Amino acid sequence: MNIHQEIGTLSDAAAVELLVAFVRSQPPDDTTPARLDAPLLENLTTAFGAHGEATPPVSEGELARAALLLLADAPEYAQGVAALIANPPPKQFMGVSGAAVIIPAVLIVLQTHLKFQRKPDGKWSLSIEKKPTDNELLKGLVKKLLGFA
């Protein structure tokens, strides 16, 4: 089974836990937004062509799996994601969930490809800083984030 298939078989809880474990292992970056506010949501919607589209609701697990798929597709993160799947964190660190946890984690994953910049007027600008190997994974993650939010 390849890594994409393994991610697809993760339960919602396991996917969220692995994503949070991955994000916690990354160095802090104070340029990543801490929450998904209305201006950022609008900018993501515009940047990824989701205006006028109905975004179906998604679960935390679907959102986490989409983020893990994007990470697994990036050569610099694939090995770390594979290691987390093969050796998940101990059970005492599990049990994290909720929008307060998953949305910041997904924004950190998006930061691996996007550059967020907040303007003095409070509006956000986005630019793709590093193209993913599969652009559909990035678009899929944003659409799932919009459906979750």
QUITA-V149145 format. One record per pair of residues at least 24 apart in sequence whose C-alpha atoms are under 10 Angstrom apart, sorted by the first residue. I is the first residue (numbers start at 1). J is the second residue. D is the distance in whole Angstrom. If there is no record, write none. Layout:
BEGIN
{{I | J | D} {I | J | D}}
END
This chain:
BEGIN
{{2 | 82 | 10} {3 | 68 | 10} {3 | 69 | 8} {3 | 72 | 7} {3 | 73 | 9} {3 | 78 | 8} {3 | 79 | 10} {3 | 81 | 8} {3 | 82 | 7} {3 | 85 | 9} {4 | 65 | 9} {4 | 66 | 10} {4 | 68 | 9} {4 | 69 | 6} {4 | 70 | 10} {4 | 72 | 7} {4 | 73 | 8} {4 | 82 | 10} {5 | 69 | 10} {6 | 65 | 10} {6 | 69 | 10} {6 | 82 | 9} {6 | 85 | 8} {6 | 86 | 10} {7 | 64 | 9} {7 | 65 | 6} {7 | 66 | 9} {7 | 67 | 10} {7 | 68 | 7} {7 | 69 | 7} {7 | 72 | 9} {7 | 81 | 9} {7 | 82 | 9} {7 | 85 | 8} {8 | 62 | 9} {8 | 65 | 7} {8 | 66 | 9} {8 | 68 | 10} {8 | 69 | 9} {9 | 65 | 9} {10 | 61 | 8} {10 | 62 | 10} {10 | 64 | 10} {10 | 65 | 8} {10 | 85 | 9} {11 | 61 | 7} {11 | 62 | 9} {11 | 65 | 9} {12 | 59 | 8} {12 | 60 | 7} {12 | 61 | 4} {12 | 62 | 7} {12 | 63 | 9} {12 | 64 | 8} {12 | 65 | 8} {12 | 97 | 10} {13 | 60 | 8} {13 | 61 | 6} {13 | 64 | 9} {13 | 94 | 9} {13 | 95 | 7} {13 | 96 | 8} {13 | 97 | 8} {14 | 61 | 8} {14 | 64 | 9} {14 | 65 | 9} {14 | 85 | 9} {14 | 88 | 8} {14 | 89 | 10} {14 | 94 | 8} {14 | 95 | 9} {14 | 96 | 10} {15 | 60 | 8} {15 | 61 | 6} {15 | 62 | 8} {15 | 63 | 9} {15 | 64 | 6} {15 | 65 | 6} {15 | 66 | 9} {15 | 67 | 9} {15 | 68 | 8} {15 | 85 | 9} {16 | 60 | 7} {16 | 61 | 6} {16 | 62 | 9} {16 | 63 | 8} {16 | 64 | 5} {16 | 65 | 8} {16 | 67 | 10} {16 | 68 | 9} {16 | 94 | 9} {16 | 95 | 9} {16 | 96 | 7} {16 | 97 | 7} {16 | 98 | 9} {16 | 101 | 9} {16 | 102 | 7} {16 | 105 | 9} {17 | 61 | 9} {17 | 64 | 9} {17 | 84 | 10} {17 | 88 | 8} {17 | 89 | 8} {17 | 91 | 10} {17 | 93 | 8} {17 | 94 | 6} {17 | 95 | 7} {17 | 96 | 6} {17 | 97 | 8} {17 | 101 | 10} {17 | 102 | 9} {18 | 64 | 8} {18 | 65 | 9} {18 | 68 | 8} {18 | 81 | 8} {18 | 84 | 6} {18 | 85 | 7} {18 | 87 | 10} {18 | 88 | 7} {18 | 89 | 8} {18 | 94 | 9} {18 | 96 | 10} {19 | 61 | 10} {19 | 63 | 10} {19 | 64 | 6} {19 | 65 | 8} {19 | 66 | 10} {19 | 67 | 7} {19 | 68 | 6} {19 | 71 | 9} {19 | 81 | 9} {19 | 84 | 9} {19 | 85 | 10} {19 | 101 | 10} {19 | 102 | 8} {19 | 105 | 7} {19 | 106 | 8} {19 | 109 | 9} {20 | 64 | 9} {20 | 94 | 9} {20 | 96 | 8} {20 | 97 | 9} {20 | 101 | 8} {20 | 102 | 7} {20 | 104 | 9} {20 | 105 | 6} {20 | 106 | 9} {21 | 81 | 10} {21 | 84 | 8} {21 | 88 | 9} {21 | 89 | 7} {21 | 93 | 9} {21 | 94 | 9} {21 | 96 | 10} {21 | 105 | 9} {22 | 68 | 9} {22 | 71 | 10} {22 | 77 | 9} {22 | 80 | 8} {22 | 81 | 7} {22 | 84 | 8} {22 | 89 | 10} {22 | 105 | 9} {22 | 109 | 9} {23 | 104 | 9} {23 | 105 | 6} {23 | 106 | 9} {23 | 107 | 10} {23 | 108 | 7} {23 | 109 | 8} {24 | 105 | 9} {24 | 108 | 10} {25 | 80 | 10} {26 | 108 | 9} {28 | 108 | 9} {29 | 108 | 8} {29 | 111 | 9} {31 | 108 | 9} {31 | 111 | 9} {31 | 115 | 8} {31 | 116 | 7} {31 | 117 | 7} {31 | 118 | 9} {32 | 104 | 8} {32 | 105 | 10} {32 | 107 | 7} {32 | 108 | 6} {32 | 109 | 10} {32 | 110 | 9} {32 | 111 | 6} {32 | 112 | 10} {32 | 114 | 10} {32 | 115 | 8} {32 | 116 | 7} {32 | 117 | 9} {32 | 118 | 10} {33 | 103 | 10} {33 | 104 | 7} {33 | 107 | 7} {33 | 108 | 8} {33 | 111 | 9} {33 | 116 | 7} {33 | 117 | 9} {33 | 118 | 9} {33 | 124 | 10} {34 | 100 | 9} {34 | 103 | 8} {34 | 104 | 5} {34 | 105 | 9} {34 | 107 | 8} {34 | 108 | 9} {35 | 99 | 9} {35 | 100 | 8} {35 | 101 | 10} {35 | 102 | 10} {35 | 103 | 7} {35 | 104 | 6} {35 | 105 | 10} {35 | 106 | 10} {35 | 107 | 8} {36 | 99 | 10} {36 | 100 | 10} {36 | 103 | 7} {36 | 104 | 8} {36 | 106 | 10} {36 | 107 | 8} {36 | 145 | 9} {36 | 146 | 10} {36 | 149 | 8} {37 | 123 | 10} {37 | 124 | 10} {37 | 149 | 10} {38 | 123 | 9} {38 | 124 | 10} {39 | 118 | 10} {39 | 122 | 8} {39 | 123 | 6} {39 | 124 | 6} {39 | 125 | 9} {40 | 116 | 9} {40 | 117 | 10} {40 | 118 | 9} {40 | 122 | 9} {40 | 123 | 7} {40 | 124 | 6} {40 | 125 | 8} {40 | 126 | 9} {41 | 124 | 9} {41 | 142 | 10} {41 | 145 | 9} {41 | 146 | 7} {41 | 149 | 8} {42 | 123 | 9} {42 | 124 | 9} {42 | 146 | 10} {43 | 123 | 8} {43 | 124 | 7} {43 | 125 | 7} {43 | 126 | 7} {44 | 124 | 9} {44 | 125 | 9} {44 | 126 | 8} {44 | 139 | 10} {44 | 142 | 7} {44 | 143 | 9} {44 | 145 | 9} {44 | 146 | 8} {45 | 142 | 8} {45 | 143 | 8} {45 | 145 | 10} {45 | 146 | 7} {46 | 126 | 10} {47 | 125 | 9} {47 | 126 | 7} {47 | 127 | 9} {47 | 128 | 10} {47 | 139 | 10} {47 | 142 | 10} {48 | 138 | 9} {48 | 139 | 6} {48 | 140 | 9} {48 | 142 | 7} {48 | 143 | 8} {49 | 139 | 9} {49 | 143 | 9} {50 | 139 | 9} {50 | 142 | 9} {50 | 143 | 7} {50 | 146 | 9} {53 | 143 | 10} {54 | 143 | 10} {54 | 146 | 10} {54 | 147 | 8} {55 | 143 | 7} {55 | 144 | 8} {55 | 145 | 9} {55 | 146 | 7} {55 | 147 | 5} {55 | 148 | 9} {55 | 149 | 10} {56 | 143 | 9} {56 | 144 | 8} {56 | 146 | 9} {56 | 147 | 5} {56 | 148 | 8} {57 | 143 | 10} {57 | 144 | 8} {57 | 145 | 9} {57 | 146 | 8} {57 | 147 | 5} {57 | 148 | 6} {57 | 149 | 8} {58 | 143 | 9} {58 | 144 | 6} {58 | 145 | 8} {58 | 146 | 9} {58 | 147 | 6} {58 | 148 | 5} {58 | 149 | 9} {59 | 144 | 9} {59 | 145 | 10} {59 | 147 | 9} {59 | 148 | 7} {60 | 97 | 8} {60 | 98 | 7} {60 | 99 | 8} {60 | 101 | 10} {60 | 102 | 7} {60 | 103 | 9} {60 | 144 | 9} {60 | 145 | 9} {60 | 148 | 7} {61 | 97 | 9} {61 | 102 | 9} {62 | 141 | 9} {62 | 144 | 7} {62 | 145 | 9} {62 | 148 | 9} {63 | 102 | 8} {63 | 103 | 9} {63 | 106 | 8} {63 | 140 | 9} {63 | 141 | 7} {63 | 142 | 9} {63 | 143 | 9} {63 | 144 | 6} {63 | 145 | 6} {63 | 146 | 10} {63 | 147 | 9} {63 | 148 | 7} {64 | 102 | 7} {64 | 103 | 9} {64 | 105 | 9} {64 | 106 | 7} {64 | 109 | 10} {64 | 141 | 9} {64 | 144 | 9} {64 | 145 | 9} {65 | 141 | 9} {65 | 144 | 10} {66 | 106 | 9} {66 | 137 | 7} {66 | 138 | 8} {66 | 139 | 10} {66 | 140 | 7} {66 | 141 | 5} {66 | 142 | 9} {66 | 143 | 10} {66 | 144 | 8} {66 | 145 | 9} {67 | 105 | 9} {67 | 106 | 6} {67 | 107 | 9} {67 | 108 | 10} {67 | 109 | 6} {67 | 110 | 8} {67 | 137 | 8} {67 | 138 | 8} {67 | 140 | 9} {67 | 141 | 6} {67 | 142 | 9} {67 | 144 | 9} {67 | 145 | 9} {68 | 106 | 9} {68 | 109 | 8} {68 | 137 | 10} {68 | 141 | 9} {69 | 137 | 7} {69 | 138 | 9} {69 | 140 | 10} {69 | 141 | 9} {70 | 109 | 8} {70 | 110 | 9} {70 | 112 | 10} {70 | 113 | 10} {70 | 132 | 8} {70 | 133 | 9} {70 | 134 | 8} {70 | 135 | 9} {70 | 136 | 9} {70 | 137 | 6} {70 | 138 | 6} {70 | 139 | 10} {70 | 140 | 9} {70 | 141 | 8} {71 | 109 | 7} {71 | 110 | 9} {71 | 112 | 8} {71 | 113 | 10} {71 | 132 | 9} {71 | 137 | 9} {71 | 138 | 10} {73 | 132 | 8} {73 | 133 | 7} {73 | 134 | 7} {73 | 137 | 8} {74 | 112 | 9} {74 | 113 | 10} {74 | 131 | 10} {74 | 132 | 7} {74 | 133 | 7} {74 | 134 | 9} {75 | 132 | 10} {75 | 133 | 9} {77 | 112 | 10} {99 | 148 | 9} {99 | 149 | 8} {102 | 145 | 10} {102 | 148 | 10} {103 | 145 | 8} {103 | 148 | 9} {103 | 149 | 8} {106 | 141 | 8} {106 | 142 | 9} {106 | 145 | 8} {107 | 142 | 9} {107 | 145 | 9} {109 | 138 | 10} {109 | 141 | 9} {110 | 138 | 8} {110 | 141 | 8} {110 | 142 | 8} {113 | 138 | 8} {114 | 138 | 10}}
END
